[in-house]
Amino acid sequence: MQHEANFRFSTEHAVSIHAALLPELADEVNPRSKTTCLLESDTLLLLRIEAEDIPALRAALNMALRLVNVADEMQQIAMK
């Protein structure tokens, strides 16, 4: 993989977001990119995306960041 993007999210929902993303990322079928989600601590989530080319990186970024956003929004709604 030639291109890489790394994001660290500091949030009190890191553990829940990580748990929500794992099944989605396990089903990932794009052979041109790989997305990894790791917990660095209870409040720090690492999202790493590797891709063979820029269009594949962009597509994987759009999908992964959308998933993180939805998971975070659901946590905020659930806590109300």
C-alpha positions as CSV (number, residue, x, y, z in Angstrom):
1,M,0.0,0.0,0.0
2,Q,1.4,3.4,-1.0
3,H,-0.9,5.9,0.6
4,E,-1.8,6.1,4.3
5,A,-4.0,8.3,6.5
6,N,-4.1,8.1,10.3
7,F,-6.7,9.7,12.6
8,R,-6.8,9.8,16.4
9,F,-10.1,10.6,18.0
10,S,-10.2,11.6,21.6
11,T,-13.6,10.8,23.0
12,E,-15.3,9.3,26.0
13,H,-17.1,7.0,23.6
14,A,-13.9,5.4,22.1
15,V,-14.6,1.9,23.4
16,S,-18.2,1.9,22.1
17,I,-17.2,3.4,18.7
18,H,-14.4,0.8,18.4
19,A,-16.9,-2.0,19.1
20,A,-19.4,-0.6,16.6
21,L,-16.8,-0.3,13.8
22,L,-15.1,-3.7,14.1
23,P,-17.9,-5.7,12.4
24,E,-18.2,-3.2,9.6
25,L,-14.5,-3.2,9.0
26,A,-14.3,-7.0,9.1
27,D,-16.7,-7.1,6.1
28,E,-14.7,-4.7,4.1
29,V,-14.1,-6.2,0.6
30,N,-12.1,-3.5,-1.3
31,P,-8.8,-5.1,-2.3
32,R,-7.3,-1.7,-3.0
33,S,-7.5,-0.4,0.6
34,K,-7.3,-1.6,4.2
35,T,-8.9,0.1,7.2
36,T,-7.7,-0.6,10.8
37,C,-9.4,0.6,14.0
38,L,-7.5,0.3,17.3
39,L,-8.0,1.5,20.8
40,E,-5.0,3.3,22.2
41,S,-6.8,3.9,25.5
42,D,-10.3,4.1,26.9
43,T,-10.6,7.6,25.4
44,L,-8.4,7.4,22.3
45,L,-9.3,5.7,19.1
46,L,-6.9,5.2,16.1
47,L,-8.2,4.9,12.6
48,R,-5.6,3.9,10.0
49,I,-6.4,3.7,6.3
50,E,-4.0,2.3,3.7
51,A,-4.6,2.3,0.0
52,E,-3.0,1.5,-3.3
53,D,-4.0,4.8,-4.9
54,I,-5.6,8.1,-4.1
55,P,-9.2,7.3,-5.3
56,A,-9.2,4.2,-3.1
57,L,-7.9,6.2,-0.2
58,R,-10.6,8.8,-0.6
59,A,-13.3,6.2,-0.9
60,A,-12.1,4.3,2.2
61,L,-11.8,7.6,4.1
62,N,-15.3,8.6,3.3
63,M,-16.7,5.3,4.5
64,A,-14.6,5.1,7.7
65,L,-15.1,8.7,8.8
66,R,-18.9,8.4,8.1
67,L,-19.0,5.2,10.3
68,V,-17.1,7.0,13.1
69,N,-19.5,10.0,12.9
70,V,-22.6,7.8,12.9
71,A,-21.3,5.7,15.8
72,D,-20.5,8.9,17.8
73,E,-23.9,10.4,17.1
74,M,-25.7,7.3,18.2
75,Q,-23.7,7.3,21.5
76,Q,-24.7,10.9,22.1
77,I,-28.4,10.1,21.5
78,A,-28.2,7.0,23.7
79,M,-26.8,9.1,26.6
80,K,-29.6,11.6,26.6
